[in-house]
């Protein structure tokens, strides 16, 4: 509820503390996320909204391309970068 009052459309459940731990270890870190459901109490916003398999089917090519690009960018990245 507070996130909505602050203007947020999406609230994630990842990146913390992973991003800080990765930085401490000098590990490159990226997050690729999909919206998979409405938050509690927000299901009424658009009951026709496509989640699950439909989202995964459309997102798979984008996620694979991003993974390839990130791999190419970080393959030779020094640990201190």
mmCIF file of the C-alpha atoms, coordinates in Angstrom:
data_MODEL
# 
_entry.id   MODEL 
# 
loop_
_atom_site.group_PDB 
_atom_site.id 
_atom_site.type_symbol 
_atom_site.label_atom_id 
_atom_site.label_alt_id 
_atom_site.label_comp_id 
_atom_site.label_asym_id 
_atom_site.label_entity_id 
_atom_site.label_seq_id 
_atom_site.pdbx_PDB_ins_code 
_atom_site.Cartn_x 
_atom_site.Cartn_y 
_atom_site.Cartn_z 
_atom_site.occupancy 
_atom_site.B_iso_or_equiv 
_atom_site.pdbx_formal_charge 
_atom_site.auth_seq_id 
_atom_site.auth_comp_id 
_atom_site.auth_asym_id 
_atom_site.auth_atom_id 
_atom_site.pdbx_PDB_model_num 
ATOM 1  C CA . UNK A 1 1  ? 0.000  0.000   0.000   1.00 0.00 ? 1  UNK A CA 1 
ATOM 2  C CA . UNK A 1 2  ? 2.789  2.432   0.880   1.00 0.00 ? 2  UNK A CA 1 
ATOM 3  C CA . UNK A 1 3  ? 4.632  1.740   -2.382  1.00 0.00 ? 3  UNK A CA 1 
ATOM 4  C CA . UNK A 1 4  ? 1.452  2.535   -4.317  1.00 0.00 ? 4  UNK A CA 1 
ATOM 5  C CA . UNK A 1 5  ? 0.971  5.766   -2.397  1.00 0.00 ? 5  UNK A CA 1 
ATOM 6  C CA . UNK A 1 6  ? 4.515  6.706   -3.362  1.00 0.00 ? 6  UNK A CA 1 
ATOM 7  C CA . UNK A 1 7  ? 3.694  6.124   -7.034  1.00 0.00 ? 7  UNK A CA 1 
ATOM 8  C CA . UNK A 1 8  ? 5.235  2.675   -7.555  1.00 0.00 ? 8  UNK A CA 1 
ATOM 9  C CA . UNK A 1 9  ? 3.716  0.409   -10.196 1.00 0.00 ? 9  UNK A CA 1 
ATOM 10 C CA . UNK A 1 10 ? 5.931  -2.614  -9.521  1.00 0.00 ? 10 UNK A CA 1 
ATOM 11 C CA . UNK A 1 11 ? 7.687  -3.779  -6.377  1.00 0.00 ? 11 UNK A CA 1 
ATOM 12 C CA . UNK A 1 12 ? 10.434 -6.381  -6.685  1.00 0.00 ? 12 UNK A CA 1 
ATOM 13 C CA . UNK A 1 13 ? 11.576 -9.016  -4.273  1.00 0.00 ? 13 UNK A CA 1 
ATOM 14 C CA . UNK A 1 14 ? 15.198 -9.303  -5.347  1.00 0.00 ? 14 UNK A CA 1 
ATOM 15 C CA . UNK A 1 15 ? 18.430 -7.300  -5.525  1.00 0.00 ? 15 UNK A CA 1 
ATOM 16 C CA . UNK A 1 16 ? 18.847 -6.850  -1.784  1.00 0.00 ? 16 UNK A CA 1 
ATOM 17 C CA . UNK A 1 17 ? 21.126 -8.007  -0.281  1.00 0.00 ? 17 UNK A CA 1 
ATOM 18 C CA . UNK A 1 18 ? 22.458 -9.785  -3.388  1.00 0.00 ? 18 UNK A CA 1 
ATOM 19 C CA . UNK A 1 19 ? 23.702 -6.642  -5.103  1.00 0.00 ? 19 UNK A CA 1 
ATOM 20 C CA . UNK A 1 20 ? 25.735 -5.539  -2.068  1.00 0.00 ? 20 UNK A CA 1 
ATOM 21 C CA . UNK A 1 21 ? 27.160 -9.002  -1.491  1.00 0.00 ? 21 UNK A CA 1 
ATOM 22 C CA . UNK A 1 22 ? 28.164 -9.292  -5.147  1.00 0.00 ? 22 UNK A CA 1 
ATOM 23 C CA . UNK A 1 23 ? 29.849 -5.876  -4.992  1.00 0.00 ? 23 UNK A CA 1 
ATOM 24 C CA . UNK A 1 24 ? 31.804 -6.896  -1.891  1.00 0.00 ? 24 UNK A CA 1 
ATOM 25 C CA . UNK A 1 25 ? 33.085 -9.951  -3.764  1.00 0.00 ? 25 UNK A CA 1 
ATOM 26 C CA . UNK A 1 26 ? 33.821 -8.006  -6.952  1.00 0.00 ? 26 UNK A CA 1 
ATOM 27 C CA . UNK A 1 27 ? 31.274 -10.075 -8.873  1.00 0.00 ? 27 UNK A CA 1 
ATOM 28 C CA . UNK A 1 28 ? 29.370 -8.552  -11.791 1.00 0.00 ? 28 UNK A CA 1 
ATOM 29 C CA . UNK A 1 29 ? 25.648 -8.720  -11.027 1.00 0.00 ? 29 UNK A CA 1 
ATOM 30 C CA . UNK A 1 30 ? 22.571 -8.144  -13.137 1.00 0.00 ? 30 UNK A CA 1 
ATOM 31 C CA . UNK A 1 31 ? 18.908 -8.800  -12.500 1.00 0.00 ? 31 UNK A CA 1 
ATOM 32 C CA . UNK A 1 32 ? 16.377 -9.768  -15.152 1.00 0.00 ? 32 UNK A CA 1 
ATOM 33 C CA . UNK A 1 33 ? 12.877 -9.806  -13.687 1.00 0.00 ? 33 UNK A CA 1 
ATOM 34 C CA . UNK A 1 34 ? 9.355  -10.557 -14.865 1.00 0.00 ? 34 UNK A CA 1 
ATOM 35 C CA . UNK A 1 35 ? 6.135  -9.281  -13.351 1.00 0.00 ? 35 UNK A CA 1 
ATOM 36 C CA . UNK A 1 36 ? 4.218  -12.457 -12.518 1.00 0.00 ? 36 UNK A CA 1 
ATOM 37 C CA . UNK A 1 37 ? 1.261  -11.337 -10.432 1.00 0.00 ? 37 UNK A CA 1 
ATOM 38 C CA . UNK A 1 38 ? -0.546 -8.434  -8.836  1.00 0.00 ? 38 UNK A CA 1 
ATOM 39 C CA . UNK A 1 39 ? 0.274  -7.492  -5.276  1.00 0.00 ? 39 UNK A CA 1 
ATOM 40 C CA . UNK A 1 40 ? -2.205 -8.369  -2.562  1.00 0.00 ? 40 UNK A CA 1 
ATOM 41 C CA . UNK A 1 41 ? -5.312 -6.242  -2.912  1.00 0.00 ? 41 UNK A CA 1 
ATOM 42 C CA . UNK A 1 42 ? -4.552 -5.099  -6.472  1.00 0.00 ? 42 UNK A CA 1 
ATOM 43 C CA . UNK A 1 43 ? -5.982 -8.028  -8.454  1.00 0.00 ? 43 UNK A CA 1 
ATOM 44 C CA . UNK A 1 44 ? -9.020 -5.924  -9.388  1.00 0.00 ? 44 UNK A CA 1 
ATOM 45 C CA . UNK A 1 45 ? -6.977 -3.469  -11.471 1.00 0.00 ? 45 UNK A CA 1 
ATOM 46 C CA . UNK A 1 46 ? -7.188 -5.539  -14.669 1.00 0.00 ? 46 UNK A CA 1 
ATOM 47 C CA . UNK A 1 47 ? -8.406 -9.121  -14.274 1.00 0.00 ? 47 UNK A CA 1 
ATOM 48 C CA . UNK A 1 48 ? -7.585 -9.781  -17.947 1.00 0.00 ? 48 UNK A CA 1 
ATOM 49 C CA . UNK A 1 49 ? -3.907 -9.112  -17.325 1.00 0.00 ? 49 UNK A CA 1 
ATOM 50 C CA . UNK A 1 50 ? -1.741 -11.890 -18.740 1.00 0.00 ? 50 UNK A CA 1 
ATOM 51 C CA . UNK A 1 51 ? 0.655  -13.438 -16.256 1.00 0.00 ? 51 UNK A CA 1 
ATOM 52 C CA . UNK A 1 52 ? 2.450  -16.742 -16.092 1.00 0.00 ? 52 UNK A CA 1 
ATOM 53 C CA . UNK A 1 53 ? 2.943  -18.723 -19.307 1.00 0.00 ? 53 UNK A CA 1 
ATOM 54 C CA . UNK A 1 54 ? 1.944  -15.834 -21.575 1.00 0.00 ? 54 UNK A CA 1 
ATOM 55 C CA . UNK A 1 55 ? 4.506  -13.512 -20.018 1.00 0.00 ? 55 UNK A CA 1 
ATOM 56 C CA . UNK A 1 56 ? 7.194  -16.195 -20.062 1.00 0.00 ? 56 UNK A CA 1 
ATOM 57 C CA . UNK A 1 57 ? 6.562  -17.011 -23.733 1.00 0.00 ? 57 UNK A CA 1 
ATOM 58 C CA . UNK A 1 58 ? 6.947  -13.373 -24.796 1.00 0.00 ? 58 UNK A CA 1 
ATOM 59 C CA . UNK A 1 59 ? 9.839  -12.645 -22.449 1.00 0.00 ? 59 UNK A CA 1 
ATOM 60 C CA . UNK A 1 60 ? 12.020 -15.661 -23.253 1.00 0.00 ? 60 UNK A CA 1 
ATOM 61 C CA . UNK A 1 61 ? 13.641 -14.211 -26.408 1.00 0.00 ? 61 UNK A CA 1 
ATOM 62 C CA . UNK A 1 62 ? 14.332 -10.925 -24.594 1.00 0.00 ? 62 UNK A CA 1 
ATOM 63 C CA . UNK A 1 63 ? 15.833 -12.692 -21.572 1.00 0.00 ? 63 UNK A CA 1 
ATOM 64 C CA . UNK A 1 64 ? 18.016 -14.942 -23.731 1.00 0.00 ? 64 UNK A CA 1 
ATOM 65 C CA . UNK A 1 65 ? 19.315 -11.975 -25.737 1.00 0.00 ? 65 UNK A CA 1 
ATOM 66 C CA . UNK A 1 66 ? 20.047 -10.062 -22.524 1.00 0.00 ? 66 UNK A CA 1 
ATOM 67 C CA . UNK A 1 67 ? 21.903 -13.044 -21.067 1.00 0.00 ? 67 UNK A CA 1 
ATOM 68 C CA . UNK A 1 68 ? 24.055 -13.349 -24.191 1.00 0.00 ? 68 UNK A CA 1 
ATOM 69 C CA . UNK A 1 69 ? 24.806 -9.608  -24.167 1.00 0.00 ? 69 UNK A CA 1 
ATOM 70 C CA . UNK A 1 70 ? 25.643 -9.575  -20.461 1.00 0.00 ? 70 UNK A CA 1 
ATOM 71 C CA . UNK A 1 71 ? 27.858 -12.609 -20.909 1.00 0.00 ? 71 UNK A CA 1 
ATOM 72 C CA . UNK A 1 72 ? 29.736 -10.930 -23.751 1.00 0.00 ? 72 UNK A CA 1 
ATOM 73 C CA . UNK A 1 73 ? 30.208 -7.751  -21.733 1.00 0.00 ? 73 UNK A CA 1 
ATOM 74 C CA . UNK A 1 74 ? 31.449 -9.475  -18.585 1.00 0.00 ? 74 UNK A CA 1 
ATOM 75 C CA . UNK A 1 75 ? 33.393 -12.443 -19.996 1.00 0.00 ? 75 UNK A CA 1 
ATOM 76 C CA . UNK A 1 76 ? 36.717 -10.653 -19.623 1.00 0.00 ? 76 UNK A CA 1 
ATOM 77 C CA . UNK A 1 77 ? 35.822 -8.229  -16.841 1.00 0.00 ? 77 UNK A CA 1 
ATOM 78 C CA . UNK A 1 78 ? 38.453 -8.126  -14.085 1.00 0.00 ? 78 UNK A CA 1 
ATOM 79 C CA . UNK A 1 79 ? 37.181 -9.113  -10.644 1.00 0.00 ? 79 UNK A CA 1 
ATOM 80 C CA . UNK A 1 80 ? 37.741 -5.560  -9.358  1.00 0.00 ? 80 UNK A CA 1 
ATOM 81 C CA . UNK A 1 81 ? 35.503 -3.953  -12.013 1.00 0.00 ? 81 UNK A CA 1 
# 
